[in-house]
Amino acid sequence: KGLDIFMESLKRLATCALDREILAYVTVPAANNGARADLVRHLADGSQTIDSKQWKHSTHYLENAEWDALCLMEHFCSVSSTVLRTDPDRDYASKALEDALNRRLAHEPLQYILGEWEFYRQKYEVTPDCLIPRADTEILVETAIRILPPFARFADLCTGSGCIAISTLAERPDTTAVALEKFPLTLSLAERNAKKNGVDSRFDGILDDVLASPIRLAEHAPFD
């Protein structure tokens, strides 16, 4: 059943060690369907947090086990948190989910397992060829949107997934960008993300090392 799969995912992500004291925090009463449904709602809403101090001693500790379990289930079982809350007895068995859980238990980043992540107002393909877009980096996008002059041309060094340049371009359709990246696979990823987010015509990717002399970026100057 869907709830059983969710809770099993949660327990496995919370700890690999079958410590009874630990599992007491994530075990659902089997005989009480109402309590089980309520717990699903709490977990899916993110409104209930397992007391991490009780199981942080585990060497396999994953701080956001509840969130990870929900994200993996939504992605690999094609089920939304809303459906999970309203139809907790549905069967969401998935070999892909099992494989994803094993990868997460090995501490592979959730974003790489999902293969995509949201940044600012856009969604990005992410792989081990790039760093994972971080929410605290969005301040750079907000600043660029605010201070770039009309019809600006700007450079993004070591572009990675391209998230900074692409989100800026998406929010400022009057601008263009030159994105520099050292690694071919990473630059290809950024170019795919630019196309996916509809800004590829204004995103010029350059394969080069920012520490090279002379740097090819100079050929594309000036910048604002």
N, C-alpha and C positions, 0 to 999 in steps of 0.2 A: 504493500500500500504506500501511497505517497508520503504519508506522515512517518511511517516506519523507515522509509528510505532516507527522508530528511534527517530524522533523529540519528540514524546510524551514521550518516555522513558527519553530522555534528559531533557525535561521540568520537569518531575516528580522527577528526581534525583537532578536537580538543586535546586529545592525548593518545599516544600509541600504547601506553601502559594501562592495563586493565586494573586500575586502582579503584576499589569500591568507593572510597571517600570522594574521589574525583567524579566517578560516574553518577554518584548520587545527585549531582547538580544538573545532569542532563538526561536522567531517566524519566520517562513519562509513565504515569500509572496506566497499565494496560486495560484495566476494567472500567475506566471512567472516560468515555468518549468526549464528554463535555470538557473535562479538564485538559484532555489532549488537544482538542480544538482551540481552547483558550491559549495553551502554550504555543501552538503554531502561530496564532495571531500575534502574541507577544514577540516571538522570535522574528517573524517576518517583518514586523513593524520596527524592529530594532529597539523596542521599548523595554525589553528585559535583558539584562546583562548577567552572565554567569560571573560569580565572584572570582576573578582571575587569581587572587591571592591564594585561593584554596588549591590551585593546581599548577601554579607557575613554576613549582619545583621540577616539573617534568622536563626532561631533556628534549622532548618533542613538542613543547608548548607552542601553540599558535594563538596569538593574542586575539585575533578576530575570527575565531572558529565559526561562530554563528553566521557572520556575514559571508565568510568564504563558502560555507555549505549552501547558503541560499543562492549566492551568485552562480555556483557550479550547477546547482539543480535547475535554476532558471535557464541557463545557457545550454546544458547538455540534454535536458529533458523537455526543452521548449515549453516551459510552464512559467507563468508569471507569479509573482508573490500574491497577487489578488486571487488567482485560481487556487493556489496552494492553501490560502486561508478559507476559501469558500468550498473547496472540494478536497478535504484532507485524506479521503479514503481512496482516491484515484490511484491507479498503479502507474508509477513513473520509472519503472525499472529501465536501466540503460547501461550497456557495456561501456559506452563513452564516459558516463559518469564515474563508473568504477575506475577506469583508467585515469581520469582526471583527479580523483581522490588520491590515488597512489602517487601521482606527480606532486600534488600539494603536500602530502605527507612527507615527501622527500625535500620539502621546503623550496620547491620551484615556485617563483612568484605567480600569484593568481593571474596577473595581467597576461603573462606569457601563455598560461594554460588556456585562458579564454581567447587569446589571439587578438584582442581589441580592448580599447579603453577610451573612456570619454575624457576630454580635456576642453576646458572652457565651454563652448556650445557645440563642439564638433566631436565626432567619433574617429578614432585612429586605429589602424592596424599596428600591432606591436609584436615584435619578435625579439629573440636574444641579440639581434643585430643592432638594437637601439636601446637607449635608456627608457625607462618607463615614465611617461608624462606624469608630472606631479601637480597636485592642486595648488601648491604654494608658488609654482612657477607662473600661474595665471596672472599674477600681478604684473609681469613683464608685458603680457599681451594687453592688459588694461592700460598700462602706461603708454605703450606704443600707439594704441588706438587714440588715446587722448592727445599725444604731443606731436605725432607725425603731421607735417603740413599737407595741404591738399595735393593729391596726385604725387605723393612721395614715392621714392624708390629707396628701399632699404636692404641691408645685407644681414643674413643670419649665418653666423659662423658655427661650424660643428652642428649642423642642423638636426642630426639624428632622425627621429620620426617625422621631423618637419613641423611639429605641433605649434611652435611659437610663430613661425612665419605664416603657416597656413591659417591659423585662427585669426591672426592679424589681418591677413588678406580677406578672409571671409567676412570680417566685421567692417573692413574698410575697402569697399570695392573700387575705390579710386586709386589704390596703391598697387605697386609691383614689388617683387622681392627677388633677390639673388641669394641662393642657399648653398653654402659651401660644406662639403662633406668629404672626409678622407677615404672612407671605405665604400667600395662599389655596391655591395648588398644593402648597406644602410641608405645610400643615396637612392637606389631603386625603390626602397621602401618609402622614403619621403615623397618620391614622385608619384607613387601609387596613392599615397594619402592625399596629395594635392589634387589628383584627378577625382578621387572619391568624394572630396569635399568641394569640387567644382571650381577650383582656383588654378588649375594646371596651366592655363593660358597666361597667368601672371606670376607663375612660379618658375624661376630659371635655376635649375640645379647644376652645380659645378663640382666635378670630382677633383679635389685638390687638398693639399695639406696646408692648414693655416700657418704652420711654421716654415713652409717652403719659401725659398727666395730665388727668383721673384714669385710672388703669389699671383695666380691667375685672376684673382678677384679684382686686382687693380685694373684689368682690362675692361671691367664692367662699371667702373666709376664714372661719374660721381654718384654719391649717395646722400640722402637727406638725413 
